[in-house]
Amino acid sequence: MTEVLARRTFRGLSAAESIDSVHNELDKLWEDAPFVQAMDQMTFTTAVIESASNIVQHAQPAKAQKPVELGVDISVQPTLLQARVSAFYAKPPFGPWNREPRTTIPSQAAAWRSSRRW
C-alpha cells in the first residue's frame, strides 16, 4: 500500500459555509505537503471546490427530516492526489444510485460536451 503523506477530511451540513471549511482544510493540506507544485495545488483545489459546490447548490435531501451533509476526504501520496467528495442523505444522482450505464446522453449534457474546446 502506498504511503499517505497528508490527509484532511471534512463532514458537515451542505451549506455555503462548508465551502469555506473545505478551502481551509485544503490550505492546511498544502502546508503539510509543500512538495506539491503550485499549479497542481491550484488545479486540484479548483476541482474539489467545484465538486463540493455542486453538492451544496444542487443536492436535495432524500428525506425531509434529514438534511444533506457534505463529505470531503483528501489524501496526498507520493505520486497521487486523491479526493472523495460525497453527498450524504441526498437524493440521486448525488446519493446512492443505480450504476447501470445509460443508453442515451441527455441532450443538454450532449450540447455542453460538444461546445467545449480544449
Secondary structure as GFF3:
##gff-version 3
##sequence-region A 1 118
A	DSSP	beta_strand	6	13	.	.	.	ID=ss1
A	DSSP	alpha_helix	16	32	.	.	.	ID=ss2
A	DSSP	alpha_helix	38	58	.	.	.	ID=ss3
A	DSSP	beta_strand	69	77	.	.	.	ID=ss4
A	DSSP	beta_strand	80	88	.	.	.	ID=ss5
A	DSSP	alpha_helix	107	115	.	.	.	ID=ss6
###
